[in-house]
Amino acid sequence: MSGLLRGLARIRSTAAMQGTSLTQRANITTKPAKHLMGPAETTVGLAVFSVAILVPSGWVLSNLESYKKRQ
């Protein structure tokens, strides 16, 4: 197993030394937003994202015992 990892590391290091790198650029704009968002839209957006993250994790945690019992 360690021989395999050494081989993969060697392949990766030779590719890095050949100069095959990608240049990444960030798209940065300095213009103001076209449409201003109000506090109600911001609140709804944050609430939707919070629910989208917390509900599935809460479901898994509340049913954790039944997941452990499956064979």
mmJSON file of the N, C-alpha and C atoms, coordinates in Angstrom:
{"data_MODEL":{"atom_site":{
"group_PDB":["ATOM","ATOM","ATOM","ATOM","ATOM","ATOM","ATOM","ATOM","ATOM","ATOM","ATOM","ATOM","ATOM","ATOM","ATOM","ATOM","ATOM","ATOM","ATOM","ATOM","ATOM","ATOM","ATOM","ATOM","ATOM","ATOM","ATOM","ATOM","ATOM","ATOM","ATOM","ATOM","ATOM","ATOM","ATOM","ATOM","ATOM","ATOM","ATOM","ATOM","ATOM","ATOM","ATOM","ATOM","ATOM","ATOM","ATOM","ATOM","ATOM","ATOM","ATOM","ATOM","ATOM","ATOM","ATOM","ATOM","ATOM","ATOM","ATOM","ATOM","ATOM","ATOM","ATOM","ATOM","ATOM","ATOM","ATOM","ATOM","ATOM","ATOM","ATOM","ATOM","ATOM","ATOM","ATOM","ATOM","ATOM","ATOM","ATOM","ATOM","ATOM","ATOM","ATOM","ATOM","ATOM","ATOM","ATOM","ATOM","ATOM","ATOM","ATOM","ATOM","ATOM","ATOM","ATOM","ATOM","ATOM","ATOM","ATOM","ATOM","ATOM","ATOM","ATOM","ATOM","ATOM","ATOM","ATOM","ATOM","ATOM","ATOM","ATOM","ATOM","ATOM","ATOM","ATOM","ATOM","ATOM","ATOM","ATOM","ATOM","ATOM","ATOM","ATOM","ATOM","ATOM","ATOM","ATOM","ATOM","ATOM","ATOM","ATOM","ATOM","ATOM","ATOM","ATOM","ATOM","ATOM","ATOM","ATOM","ATOM","ATOM","ATOM","ATOM","ATOM","ATOM","ATOM","ATOM","ATOM","ATOM","ATOM","ATOM","ATOM","ATOM","ATOM","ATOM","ATOM","ATOM","ATOM","ATOM","ATOM","ATOM","ATOM","ATOM","ATOM","ATOM","ATOM","ATOM","ATOM","ATOM","ATOM","ATOM","ATOM","ATOM","ATOM","ATOM","ATOM","ATOM","ATOM","ATOM","ATOM","ATOM","ATOM","ATOM","ATOM","ATOM","ATOM","ATOM","ATOM","ATOM","ATOM","ATOM","ATOM","ATOM","ATOM","ATOM","ATOM","ATOM","ATOM","ATOM","ATOM","ATOM","ATOM","ATOM","ATOM","ATOM","ATOM","ATOM","ATOM","ATOM","ATOM","ATOM","ATOM","ATOM"],
"id":[1,2,3,4,5,6,7,8,9,10,11,12,13,14,15,16,17,18,19,20,21,22,23,24,25,26,27,28,29,30,31,32,33,34,35,36,37,38,39,40,41,42,43,44,45,46,47,48,49,50,51,52,53,54,55,56,57,58,59,60,61,62,63,64,65,66,67,68,69,70,71,72,73,74,75,76,77,78,79,80,81,82,83,84,85,86,87,88,89,90,91,92,93,94,95,96,97,98,99,100,101,102,103,104,105,106,107,108,109,110,111,112,113,114,115,116,117,118,119,120,121,122,123,124,125,126,127,128,129,130,131,132,133,134,135,136,137,138,139,140,141,142,143,144,145,146,147,148,149,150,151,152,153,154,155,156,157,158,159,160,161,162,163,164,165,166,167,168,169,170,171,172,173,174,175,176,177,178,179,180,181,182,183,184,185,186,187,188,189,190,191,192,193,194,195,196,197,198,199,200,201,202,203,204,205,206,207,208,209,210,211,212,213],
"type_symbol":["N","C","C","N","C","C","N","C","C","N","C","C","N","C","C","N","C","C","N","C","C","N","C","C","N","C","C","N","C","C","N","C","C","N","C","C","N","C","C","N","C","C","N","C","C","N","C","C","N","C","C","N","C","C","N","C","C","N","C","C","N","C","C","N","C","C","N","C","C","N","C","C","N","C","C","N","C","C","N","C","C","N","C","C","N","C","C","N","C","C","N","C","C","N","C","C","N","C","C","N","C","C","N","C","C","N","C","C","N","C","C","N","C","C","N","C","C","N","C","C","N","C","C","N","C","C","N","C","C","N","C","C","N","C","C","N","C","C","N","C","C","N","C","C","N","C","C","N","C","C","N","C","C","N","C","C","N","C","C","N","C","C","N","C","C","N","C","C","N","C","C","N","C","C","N","C","C","N","C","C","N","C","C","N","C","C","N","C","C","N","C","C","N","C","C","N","C","C","N","C","C","N","C","C","N","C","C","N","C","C","N","C","C"],
"label_atom_id":["N","CA","C","N","CA","C","N","CA","C","N","CA","C","N","CA","C","N","CA","C","N","CA","C","N","CA","C","N","CA","C","N","CA","C","N","CA","C","N","CA","C","N","CA","C","N","CA","C","N","CA","C","N","CA","C","N","CA","C","N","CA","C","N","CA","C","N","CA","C","N","CA","C","N","CA","C","N","CA","C","N","CA","C","N","CA","C","N","CA","C","N","CA","C","N","CA","C","N","CA","C","N","CA","C","N","CA","C","N","CA","C","N","CA","C","N","CA","C","N","CA","C","N","CA","C","N","CA","C","N","CA","C","N","CA","C","N","CA","C","N","CA","C","N","CA","C","N","CA","C","N","CA","C","N","CA","C","N","CA","C","N","CA","C","N","CA","C","N","CA","C","N","CA","C","N","CA","C","N","CA","C","N","CA","C","N","CA","C","N","CA","C","N","CA","C","N","CA","C","N","CA","C","N","CA","C","N","CA","C","N","CA","C","N","CA","C","N","CA","C","N","CA","C","N","CA","C","N","CA","C","N","CA","C","N","CA","C","N","CA","C","N","CA","C","N","CA","C"],
"label_alt_id":[null,null,null,null,null,null,null,null,null,null,null,null,null,null,null,null,null,null,null,null,null,null,null,null,null,null,null,null,null,null,null,null,null,null,null,null,null,null,null,null,null,null,null,null,null,null,null,null,null,null,null,null,null,null,null,null,null,null,null,null,null,null,null,null,null,null,null,null,null,null,null,null,null,null,null,null,null,null,null,null,null,null,null,null,null,null,null,null,null,null,null,null,null,null,null,null,null,null,null,null,null,null,null,null,null,null,null,null,null,null,null,null,null,null,null,null,null,null,null,null,null,null,null,null,null,null,null,null,null,null,null,null,null,null,null,null,null,null,null,null,null,null,null,null,null,null,null,null,null,null,null,null,null,null,null,null,null,null,null,null,null,null,null,null,null,null,null,null,null,null,null,null,null,null,null,null,null,null,null,null,null,null,null,null,null,null,null,null,null,null,null,null,null,null,null,null,null,null,null,null,null,null,null,null,null,null,null,null,null,null,null,null,null],
"label_comp_id":["MET","MET","MET","SER","SER","SER","GLY","GLY","GLY","LEU","LEU","LEU","LEU","LEU","LEU","ARG","ARG","ARG","GLY","GLY","GLY","LEU","LEU","LEU","ALA","ALA","ALA","ARG","ARG","ARG","ILE","ILE","ILE","ARG","ARG","ARG","SER","SER","SER","THR","THR","THR","ALA","ALA","ALA","ALA","ALA","ALA","MET","MET","MET","GLN","GLN","GLN","GLY","GLY","GLY","THR","THR","THR","SER","SER","SER","LEU","LEU","LEU","THR","THR","THR","GLN","GLN","GLN","ARG","ARG","ARG","ALA","ALA","ALA","ASN","ASN","ASN","ILE","ILE","ILE","THR","THR","THR","THR","THR","THR","LYS","LYS","LYS","PRO","PRO","PRO","ALA","ALA","ALA","LYS","LYS","LYS","HIS","HIS","HIS","LEU","LEU","LEU","MET","MET","MET","GLY","GLY","GLY","PRO","PRO","PRO","ALA","ALA","ALA","GLU","GLU","GLU","THR","THR","THR","THR","THR","THR","VAL","VAL","VAL","GLY","GLY","GLY","LEU","LEU","LEU","ALA","ALA","ALA","VAL","VAL","VAL","PHE","PHE","PHE","SER","SER","SER","VAL","VAL","VAL","ALA","ALA","ALA","ILE","ILE","ILE","LEU","LEU","LEU","VAL","VAL","VAL","PRO","PRO","PRO","SER","SER","SER","GLY","GLY","GLY","TRP","TRP","TRP","VAL","VAL","VAL","LEU","LEU","LEU","SER","SER","SER","ASN","ASN","ASN","LEU","LEU","LEU","GLU","GLU","GLU","SER","SER","SER","TYR","TYR","TYR","LYS","LYS","LYS","LYS","LYS","LYS","ARG","ARG","ARG","GLN","GLN","GLN"],
"label_asym_id":["A","A","A","A","A","A","A","A","A","A","A","A","A","A","A","A","A","A","A","A","A","A","A","A","A","A","A","A","A","A","A","A","A","A","A","A","A","A","A","A","A","A","A","A","A","A","A","A","A","A","A","A","A","A","A","A","A","A","A","A","A","A","A","A","A","A","A","A","A","A","A","A","A","A","A","A","A","A","A","A","A","A","A","A","A","A","A","A","A","A","A","A","A","A","A","A","A","A","A","A","A","A","A","A","A","A","A","A","A","A","A","A","A","A","A","A","A","A","A","A","A","A","A","A","A","A","A","A","A","A","A","A","A","A","A","A","A","A","A","A","A","A","A","A","A","A","A","A","A","A","A","A","A","A","A","A","A","A","A","A","A","A","A","A","A","A","A","A","A","A","A","A","A","A","A","A","A","A","A","A","A","A","A","A","A","A","A","A","A","A","A","A","A","A","A","A","A","A","A","A","A","A","A","A","A","A","A","A","A","A","A","A","A"],
"label_entity_id":["1","1","1","1","1","1","1","1","1","1","1","1","1","1","1","1","1","1","1","1","1","1","1","1","1","1","1","1","1","1","1","1","1","1","1","1","1","1","1","1","1","1","1","1","1","1","1","1","1","1","1","1","1","1","1","1","1","1","1","1","1","1","1","1","1","1","1","1","1","1","1","1","1","1","1","1","1","1","1","1","1","1","1","1","1","1","1","1","1","1","1","1","1","1","1","1","1","1","1","1","1","1","1","1","1","1","1","1","1","1","1","1","1","1","1","1","1","1","1","1","1","1","1","1","1","1","1","1","1","1","1","1","1","1","1","1","1","1","1","1","1","1","1","1","1","1","1","1","1","1","1","1","1","1","1","1","1","1","1","1","1","1","1","1","1","1","1","1","1","1","1","1","1","1","1","1","1","1","1","1","1","1","1","1","1","1","1","1","1","1","1","1","1","1","1","1","1","1","1","1","1","1","1","1","1","1","1","1","1","1","1","1","1"],
"label_seq_id":[1,1,1,2,2,2,3,3,3,4,4,4,5,5,5,6,6,6,7,7,7,8,8,8,9,9,9,10,10,10,11,11,11,12,12,12,13,13,13,14,14,14,15,15,15,16,16,16,17,17,17,18,18,18,19,19,19,20,20,20,21,21,21,22,22,22,23,23,23,24,24,24,25,25,25,26,26,26,27,27,27,28,28,28,29,29,29,30,30,30,31,31,31,32,32,32,33,33,33,34,34,34,35,35,35,36,36,36,37,37,37,38,38,38,39,39,39,40,40,40,41,41,41,42,42,42,43,43,43,44,44,44,45,45,45,46,46,46,47,47,47,48,48,48,49,49,49,50,50,50,51,51,51,52,52,52,53,53,53,54,54,54,55,55,55,56,56,56,57,57,57,58,58,58,59,59,59,60,60,60,61,61,61,62,62,62,63,63,63,64,64,64,65,65,65,66,66,66,67,67,67,68,68,68,69,69,69,70,70,70,71,71,71],
"pdbx_PDB_ins_code":[null,null,null,null,null,null,null,null,null,null,null,null,null,null,null,null,null,null,null,null,null,null,null,null,null,null,null,null,null,null,null,null,null,null,null,null,null,null,null,null,null,null,null,null,null,null,null,null,null,null,null,null,null,null,null,null,null,null,null,null,null,null,null,null,null,null,null,null,null,null,null,null,null,null,null,null,null,null,null,null,null,null,null,null,null,null,null,null,null,null,null,null,null,null,null,null,null,null,null,null,null,null,null,null,null,null,null,null,null,null,null,null,null,null,null,null,null,null,null,null,null,null,null,null,null,null,null,null,null,null,null,null,null,null,null,null,null,null,null,null,null,null,null,null,null,null,null,null,null,null,null,null,null,null,null,null,null,null,null,null,null,null,null,null,null,null,null,null,null,null,null,null,null,null,null,null,null,null,null,null,null,null,null,null,null,null,null,null,null,null,null,null,null,null,null,null,null,null,null,null,null,null,null,null,null,null,null,null,null,null,null,null,null],
"Cartn_x":[0.823,0.0,0.867,1.945,2.791,3.519,3.829,4.451,3.532,2.241,1.256,1.176,1.173,1.107,2.352,3.534,4.764,4.724,4.188,4.073,3.145,2.014,1.084,1.696,2.435,3.086,4.142,4.861,5.892,5.257,4.152,3.469,2.965,2.414,1.887,2.98,4.113,5.182,5.817,5.927,6.503,5.565,4.261,3.317,3.379,3.604,3.686,4.962,6.035,7.296,7.323,6.443,6.411,5.752,5.124,4.528,3.123,2.4,1.023,0.098,0.123,-0.727,-1.755,-2.886,-3.954,-3.924,-4.178,-4.249,-5.702,-5.938,-7.294,-7.472,-8.6,-8.905,-10.257,-10.334,-11.597,-12.332,-13.626,-14.435,-14.884,-14.206,-14.502,-15.103,-16.259,-16.887,-17.016,-16.944,-17.039,-18.311,-19.196,-20.443,-21.445,-22.346,-23.404,-24.385,-25.14,-26.11,-27.197,-27.685,-28.739,-30.067,-30.361,-31.617,-31.279,-31.718,-31.468,-32.41,-31.892,-32.708,-33.091,-34.34,-34.832,-34.602,-34.896,-34.704,-35.62,-36.801,-37.715,-37.157,-36.634,-36.053,-34.824,-34.016,-32.828,-33.213,-34.222,-34.68,-35.231,-36.016,-36.572,-35.457,-34.491,-33.375,-32.569,-32.256,-31.515,-32.316,-33.625,-34.473,-34.519,-34.619,-34.67,-33.366,-32.24,-30.958,-30.789,-31.207,-31.105,-31.953,-33.176,-34.052,-33.483,-32.928,-32.38,-31.193,-30.476,-29.323,-29.735,-30.58,-30.882,-31.911,-32.874,-33.915,-33.35,-32.548,-32.007,-31.083,-30.261,-29.389,-30.197,-31.253,-32.121,-32.838,-33.245,-33.903,-32.97,-31.733,-30.76,-30.496,-30.321,-30.043,-31.233,-32.45,-33.612,-33.871,-33.439,-33.632,-32.351,-31.396,-30.097,-30.201,-31.059,-31.196,-31.754,-32.695,-33.24,-32.201,-31.3,-30.237,-29.227,-29.011,-28.067,-28.622,-29.963,-30.568,-30.655,-30.497,-30.601,-29.483,-29.819,-28.808,-28.551],
"Cartn_y":[-1.191,0.0,1.254,1.243,2.434,2.64,1.536,1.671,2.354,2.023,2.662,4.155,4.508,5.923,6.667,6.012,6.664,6.882,5.9,6.041,7.175,7.285,8.375,9.72,9.798,11.048,11.433,10.446,10.723,11.247,10.637,11.089,12.511,12.782,14.121,15.167,14.822,15.807,16.098,15.103,15.375,16.242,16.046,16.893,18.329,18.504,19.852,20.546,19.796,20.4,20.763,20.179,20.485,21.824,22.418,23.732,23.694,22.629,22.55,23.083,24.374,24.969,25.875,25.996,26.836,28.17,29.218,30.54,30.816,31.136,31.409,32.911,33.387,34.803,34.971,35.959,36.253,37.34,37.176,38.199,39.203,40.321,41.343,42.544,42.965,44.152,45.208,46.44,47.537,48.347,47.861,48.571,48.276,49.204,48.905,47.889,47.267,46.256,46.88,46.092,46.592,46.695,45.711,45.689,45.581,46.549,46.514,45.533,44.783,43.835,44.463,44.343,44.905,43.959,44.432,43.586,42.366,42.455,41.306,40.204,40.573,39.577,38.931,39.726,39.191,38.211,38.554,37.68,36.371,36.451,35.236,34.367,34.961,34.201,33.497,34.192,33.569,32.461,32.671,31.642,30.388,30.56,29.407,28.63,29.327,28.634,27.927,28.543,27.915,26.652,26.725,25.555,24.452,24.828,23.84,23.102,23.733,23.086,22.351,22.956,22.402,21.271,21.293,20.264,18.876,18.72,17.378,16.869,17.741,17.283,16.95,17.691,17.365,16.052,15.771,14.5,13.329,13.448,12.372,12.179,13.264,13.142,12.583,12.933,12.418,10.941,10.457,9.059,8.243,8.706,8.051,6.637,6.422,5.092,4.091,4.512,3.592,3.281,4.219,3.953,2.948,2.992,2.061,0.635,0.483,-0.842,-1.573,-0.888,-1.55,-2.551,-3.688,-4.734,-4.993],
"Cartn_z":[0.0,0.0,0.0,0.794,0.843,-0.48,-1.184,-2.497,-3.486,-3.402,-4.261,-3.981,-2.702,-2.34,-2.786,-2.677,-3.133,-4.639,-5.371,-6.819,-7.214,-6.521,-6.802,-6.466,-5.368,-4.991,-6.023,-6.555,-7.549,-8.837,-9.252,-10.467,-10.293,-9.132,-8.867,-8.81,-8.208,-8.083,-9.435,-10.321,-11.641,-12.469,-12.336,-13.068,-12.561,-11.277,-10.714,-11.156,-11.343,-11.749,-13.227,-14.025,-15.445,-15.734,-14.756,-14.943,-15.507,-15.302,-15.778,-14.693,-14.523,-13.501,-14.17,-13.539,-14.044,-13.328,-14.076,-13.48,-13.125,-11.885,-11.436,-11.296,-11.77,-11.654,-10.977,-10.148,-9.478,-10.258,-10.386,-11.038,-9.996,-9.953,-8.951,-9.663,-9.207,-9.782,-8.702,-9.117,-8.158,-8.358,-9.194,-9.445,-8.335,-8.071,-7.093,-7.664,-6.794,-7.211,-8.079,-9.052,-9.935,-9.2,-8.357,-7.607,-6.13,-5.361,-3.927,-3.259,-2.306,-1.558,-0.232,0.102,1.346,2.509,3.714,4.902,4.912,4.33,4.303,3.408,2.24,1.34,1.954,2.638,3.297,4.389,5.176,6.253,5.706,4.649,4.042,3.483,2.826,2.273,3.343,4.42,5.523,6.186,6.315,6.924,6.056,4.739,3.837,3.888,3.866,3.947,5.284,6.367,7.68,7.755,7.252,7.266,6.379,5.229,4.306,4.914,5.803,6.441,7.713,8.528,9.841,9.821,8.927,8.922,8.582,7.515,7.259,8.362,8.924,9.998,11.247,11.523,12.654,12.452,11.211,10.894,11.169,10.719,10.931,12.415,13.146,14.582,15.351,14.952,15.678,15.364,14.219,13.84,13.928,14.689,14.768,15.334,16.302,16.892,15.879,15.06,14.063,12.982,12.687,11.723,12.287,13.588,14.225,14.226,14.309,14.426,13.095,11.982,10.68,10.503,9.874,9.687,8.24],
"occupancy":[1.0,1.0,1.0,1.0,1.0,1.0,1.0,1.0,1.0,1.0,1.0,1.0,1.0,1.0,1.0,1.0,1.0,1.0,1.0,1.0,1.0,1.0,1.0,1.0,1.0,1.0,1.0,1.0,1.0,1.0,1.0,1.0,1.0,1.0,1.0,1.0,1.0,1.0,1.0,1.0,1.0,1.0,1.0,1.0,1.0,1.0,1.0,1.0,1.0,1.0,1.0,1.0,1.0,1.0,1.0,1.0,1.0,1.0,1.0,1.0,1.0,1.0,1.0,1.0,1.0,1.0,1.0,1.0,1.0,1.0,1.0,1.0,1.0,1.0,1.0,1.0,1.0,1.0,1.0,1.0,1.0,1.0,1.0,1.0,1.0,1.0,1.0,1.0,1.0,1.0,1.0,1.0,1.0,1.0,1.0,1.0,1.0,1.0,1.0,1.0,1.0,1.0,1.0,1.0,1.0,1.0,1.0,1.0,1.0,1.0,1.0,1.0,1.0,1.0,1.0,1.0,1.0,1.0,1.0,1.0,1.0,1.0,1.0,1.0,1.0,1.0,1.0,1.0,1.0,1.0,1.0,1.0,1.0,1.0,1.0,1.0,1.0,1.0,1.0,1.0,1.0,1.0,1.0,1.0,1.0,1.0,1.0,1.0,1.0,1.0,1.0,1.0,1.0,1.0,1.0,1.0,1.0,1.0,1.0,1.0,1.0,1.0,1.0,1.0,1.0,1.0,1.0,1.0,1.0,1.0,1.0,1.0,1.0,1.0,1.0,1.0,1.0,1.0,1.0,1.0,1.0,1.0,1.0,1.0,1.0,1.0,1.0,1.0,1.0,1.0,1.0,1.0,1.0,1.0,1.0,1.0,1.0,1.0,1.0,1.0,1.0,1.0,1.0,1.0,1.0,1.0,1.0,1.0,1.0,1.0,1.0,1.0,1.0],
"B_iso_or_equiv":[0.0,0.0,0.0,0.0,0.0,0.0,0.0,0.0,0.0,0.0,0.0,0.0,0.0,0.0,0.0,0.0,0.0,0.0,0.0,0.0,0.0,0.0,0.0,0.0,0.0,0.0,0.0,0.0,0.0,0.0,0.0,0.0,0.0,0.0,0.0,0.0,0.0,0.0,0.0,0.0,0.0,0.0,0.0,0.0,0.0,0.0,0.0,0.0,0.0,0.0,0.0,0.0,0.0,0.0,0.0,0.0,0.0,0.0,0.0,0.0,0.0,0.0,0.0,0.0,0.0,0.0,0.0,0.0,0.0,0.0,0.0,0.0,0.0,0.0,0.0,0.0,0.0,0.0,0.0,0.0,0.0,0.0,0.0,0.0,0.0,0.0,0.0,0.0,0.0,0.0,0.0,0.0,0.0,0.0,0.0,0.0,0.0,0.0,0.0,0.0,0.0,0.0,0.0,0.0,0.0,0.0,0.0,0.0,0.0,0.0,0.0,0.0,0.0,0.0,0.0,0.0,0.0,0.0,0.0,0.0,0.0,0.0,0.0,0.0,0.0,0.0,0.0,0.0,0.0,0.0,0.0,0.0,0.0,0.0,0.0,0.0,0.0,0.0,0.0,0.0,0.0,0.0,0.0,0.0,0.0,0.0,0.0,0.0,0.0,0.0,0.0,0.0,0.0,0.0,0.0,0.0,0.0,0.0,0.0,0.0,0.0,0.0,0.0,0.0,0.0,0.0,0.0,0.0,0.0,0.0,0.0,0.0,0.0,0.0,0.0,0.0,0.0,0.0,0.0,0.0,0.0,0.0,0.0,0.0,0.0,0.0,0.0,0.0,0.0,0.0,0.0,0.0,0.0,0.0,0.0,0.0,0.0,0.0,0.0,0.0,0.0,0.0,0.0,0.0,0.0,0.0,0.0,0.0,0.0,0.0,0.0,0.0,0.0],
"pdbx_formal_charge":[null,null,null,null,null,null,null,null,null,null,null,null,null,null,null,null,null,null,null,null,null,null,null,null,null,null,null,null,null,null,null,null,null,null,null,null,null,null,null,null,null,null,null,null,null,null,null,null,null,null,null,null,null,null,null,null,null,null,null,null,null,null,null,null,null,null,null,null,null,null,null,null,null,null,null,null,null,null,null,null,null,null,null,null,null,null,null,null,null,null,null,null,null,null,null,null,null,null,null,null,null,null,null,null,null,null,null,null,null,null,null,null,null,null,null,null,null,null,null,null,null,null,null,null,null,null,null,null,null,null,null,null,null,null,null,null,null,null,null,null,null,null,null,null,null,null,null,null,null,null,null,null,null,null,null,null,null,null,null,null,null,null,null,null,null,null,null,null,null,null,null,null,null,null,null,null,null,null,null,null,null,null,null,null,null,null,null,null,null,null,null,null,null,null,null,null,null,null,null,null,null,null,null,null,null,null,null,null,null,null,null,null,null],
"auth_seq_id":[1,1,1,2,2,2,3,3,3,4,4,4,5,5,5,6,6,6,7,7,7,8,8,8,9,9,9,10,10,10,11,11,11,12,12,12,13,13,13,14,14,14,15,15,15,16,16,16,17,17,17,18,18,18,19,19,19,20,20,20,21,21,21,22,22,22,23,23,23,24,24,24,25,25,25,26,26,26,27,27,27,28,28,28,29,29,29,30,30,30,31,31,31,32,32,32,33,33,33,34,34,34,35,35,35,36,36,36,37,37,37,38,38,38,39,39,39,40,40,40,41,41,41,42,42,42,43,43,43,44,44,44,45,45,45,46,46,46,47,47,47,48,48,48,49,49,49,50,50,50,51,51,51,52,52,52,53,53,53,54,54,54,55,55,55,56,56,56,57,57,57,58,58,58,59,59,59,60,60,60,61,61,61,62,62,62,63,63,63,64,64,64,65,65,65,66,66,66,67,67,67,68,68,68,69,69,69,70,70,70,71,71,71],
"auth_comp_id":["MET","MET","MET","SER","SER","SER","GLY","GLY","GLY","LEU","LEU","LEU","LEU","LEU","LEU","ARG","ARG","ARG","GLY","GLY","GLY","LEU","LEU","LEU","ALA","ALA","ALA","ARG","ARG","ARG","ILE","ILE","ILE","ARG","ARG","ARG","SER","SER","SER","THR","THR","THR","ALA","ALA","ALA","ALA","ALA","ALA","MET","MET","MET","GLN","GLN","GLN","GLY","GLY","GLY","THR","THR","THR","SER","SER","SER","LEU","LEU","LEU","THR","THR","THR","GLN","GLN","GLN","ARG","ARG","ARG","ALA","ALA","ALA","ASN","ASN","ASN","ILE","ILE","ILE","THR","THR","THR","THR","THR","THR","LYS","LYS","LYS","PRO","PRO","PRO","ALA","ALA","ALA","LYS","LYS","LYS","HIS","HIS","HIS","LEU","LEU","LEU","MET","MET","MET","GLY","GLY","GLY","PRO","PRO","PRO","ALA","ALA","ALA","GLU","GLU","GLU","THR","THR","THR","THR","THR","THR","VAL","VAL","VAL","GLY","GLY","GLY","LEU","LEU","LEU","ALA","ALA","ALA","VAL","VAL","VAL","PHE","PHE","PHE","SER","SER","SER","VAL","VAL","VAL","ALA","ALA","ALA","ILE","ILE","ILE","LEU","LEU","LEU","VAL","VAL","VAL","PRO","PRO","PRO","SER","SER","SER","GLY","GLY","GLY","TRP","TRP","TRP","VAL","VAL","VAL","LEU","LEU","LEU","SER","SER","SER","ASN","ASN","ASN","LEU","LEU","LEU","GLU","GLU","GLU","SER","SER","SER","TYR","TYR","TYR","LYS","LYS","LYS","LYS","LYS","LYS","ARG","ARG","ARG","GLN","GLN","GLN"],
"auth_asym_id":["A","A","A","A","A","A","A","A","A","A","A","A","A","A","A","A","A","A","A","A","A","A","A","A","A","A","A","A","A","A","A","A","A","A","A","A","A","A","A","A","A","A","A","A","A","A","A","A","A","A","A","A","A","A","A","A","A","A","A","A","A","A","A","A","A","A","A","A","A","A","A","A","A","A","A","A","A","A","A","A","A","A","A","A","A","A","A","A","A","A","A","A","A","A","A","A","A","A","A","A","A","A","A","A","A","A","A","A","A","A","A","A","A","A","A","A","A","A","A","A","A","A","A","A","A","A","A","A","A","A","A","A","A","A","A","A","A","A","A","A","A","A","A","A","A","A","A","A","A","A","A","A","A","A","A","A","A","A","A","A","A","A","A","A","A","A","A","A","A","A","A","A","A","A","A","A","A","A","A","A","A","A","A","A","A","A","A","A","A","A","A","A","A","A","A","A","A","A","A","A","A","A","A","A","A","A","A","A","A","A","A","A","A"],
"auth_atom_id":["N","CA","C","N","CA","C","N","CA","C","N","CA","C","N","CA","C","N","CA","C","N","CA","C","N","CA","C","N","CA","C","N","CA","C","N","CA","C","N","CA","C","N","CA","C","N","CA","C","N","CA","C","N","CA","C","N","CA","C","N","CA","C","N","CA","C","N","CA","C","N","CA","C","N","CA","C","N","CA","C","N","CA","C","N","CA","C","N","CA","C","N","CA","C","N","CA","C","N","CA","C","N","CA","C","N","CA","C","N","CA","C","N","CA","C","N","CA","C","N","CA","C","N","CA","C","N","CA","C","N","CA","C","N","CA","C","N","CA","C","N","CA","C","N","CA","C","N","CA","C","N","CA","C","N","CA","C","N","CA","C","N","CA","C","N","CA","C","N","CA","C","N","CA","C","N","CA","C","N","CA","C","N","CA","C","N","CA","C","N","CA","C","N","CA","C","N","CA","C","N","CA","C","N","CA","C","N","CA","C","N","CA","C","N","CA","C","N","CA","C","N","CA","C","N","CA","C","N","CA","C","N","CA","C","N","CA","C","N","CA","C","N","CA","C","N","CA","C"],
"pdbx_PDB_model_num":[1,1,1,1,1,1,1,1,1,1,1,1,1,1,1,1,1,1,1,1,1,1,1,1,1,1,1,1,1,1,1,1,1,1,1,1,1,1,1,1,1,1,1,1,1,1,1,1,1,1,1,1,1,1,1,1,1,1,1,1,1,1,1,1,1,1,1,1,1,1,1,1,1,1,1,1,1,1,1,1,1,1,1,1,1,1,1,1,1,1,1,1,1,1,1,1,1,1,1,1,1,1,1,1,1,1,1,1,1,1,1,1,1,1,1,1,1,1,1,1,1,1,1,1,1,1,1,1,1,1,1,1,1,1,1,1,1,1,1,1,1,1,1,1,1,1,1,1,1,1,1,1,1,1,1,1,1,1,1,1,1,1,1,1,1,1,1,1,1,1,1,1,1,1,1,1,1,1,1,1,1,1,1,1,1,1,1,1,1,1,1,1,1,1,1,1,1,1,1,1,1,1,1,1,1,1,1,1,1,1,1,1,1]
}}}
